[in-house]
């Protein structure tokens, strides 16, 4: 029998089956009268334990599942750094660790005051509740949503000692996701994982249960989008993509809308390849300008991450949910309503950026990774050329704002203070990086700029804002200004990056996008 010709037109086309795109597709196809096609550049994660087993996540960095974007040379940061972006169904929820946070109410309320009507905590918290099945106490938590969120069991004795040391240093043991923002506190994380160690990614949670069961949902993997298609009225009518043979071009049409969910690096890239972006830059690349939108690819924000590592005096754990199981929040100055500093605790060595710089390492180590929760250094994503196959220019401009330097330097010192407390006496051996000889601000920052990493949280590059804000490419309904039939739904739409790990918030954005599409 001849192969069935794929449908060429659907009601909606979702470009990118990632953390938000999987949610949008699943929610829209709850209506059997609505047809949706998902275009995903990477492979499926179904049955792939490399992806599904959460403990393996660190092996995915710089693997075949990773777009592996280098950063442009950094005047004040680590030019060796790579931005891991997932090339697999489920996106970065299939690729990164699975730290699960509701965004602070203060962050979402600030989104609302920035012109993003409908995005306050009162609007968004019910969506977190809808998406989750959470094992933590509290009437605000969801108990029947698709995403399983579990509390990390306190099985790591070094981690337990660390929490006691935090308390001794004035950072109380405080649970997360209670509905109240933790400005200063530490605890075991909640993670979006199942108890058997399978990650509860957007694909596992939203798509796997319905794949093959909804005739109105078609998920096409291994197809990289080349550009968006428009008619003479500036309505987005579909997507052009590279066929699996890597030679020919295919197209898929959208009767109603196209939703771009390619992430904070690839969504602005696709928009710019399609003529929506800063006009001067597009012309330099030989792309015809459809909409002069200077905010596309601008306002790149991230959580820059330092590292301080100790040799462990005792054997570290040999089993874990995901090797990074504790968070610590702190305020570096009085009067803050949100933390400006966060640490992740790792029960493993993290020498990805220190070893090449000559710092010692060992198999038996633990570390703290201070990160700046509200970085003021803003970067850009730009086209390298008009060829969709070229990796974009990612320039985070790390540590070009003094605030970020101050907070990170404070974080290294606070980490030392925590490790010096009595409960860590049986665990904290030699400080491997940066080492006890680095003490002054200049010495600490010289170490930070050479060895820092990222928590892999790029955001804000196609941000939403008030309808009249020319620097925000999207309106609060996530519609691309200057055209019709086109929305964006992923971390790129954030007006600014929340203080916490953003995976669950990106799923929430998918939920809200689906609601808004359904309402039209």
Secondary structure, DSSP 8 states (H G I E B T S, - for coil): -------SEEEEEEE--STTHHHHHHHHTTSTT--EEEEESSB--TT-HHHHBGGGGGGGTTSTTB--EEB---SSS-TT-EE--B-BTTGGGGTS--B-----HHHHHHHHHTT-TT-SHHHHHHHHHHHEEE-S--TTS-BSSSEEEEE--S--HHHHHHHHHHHHTT--B--SSSSS--SSEEEE-EESB-TTSBB--HIIIIITTTTTT-TTEEEEES-EEEEEEE-TTSBEEEEEEE-TTSSSEEEEEEEEEEEE-SHHHHHHHHHHHTTEE-HHHHHHTT---SEE-TTTT--BB--EE--EEEEESS---S--SSSEEEEEEE-SSTT-SS-SEEEEEESS---TTTGGGT----SSEEEEEEEETT----BEEE-SSS-TTS--EEE--TT-SHHHHHHHHHHHHHHHHHHTSGGGTTTEEEEEES-TT--SHHHHHHHHHHH-EE-S--B-TT-B--TT-TT-SB-TT-BBTTSBSEEE-SGGG-SS--SS--HHHHHHHHHHHHHHHHT-
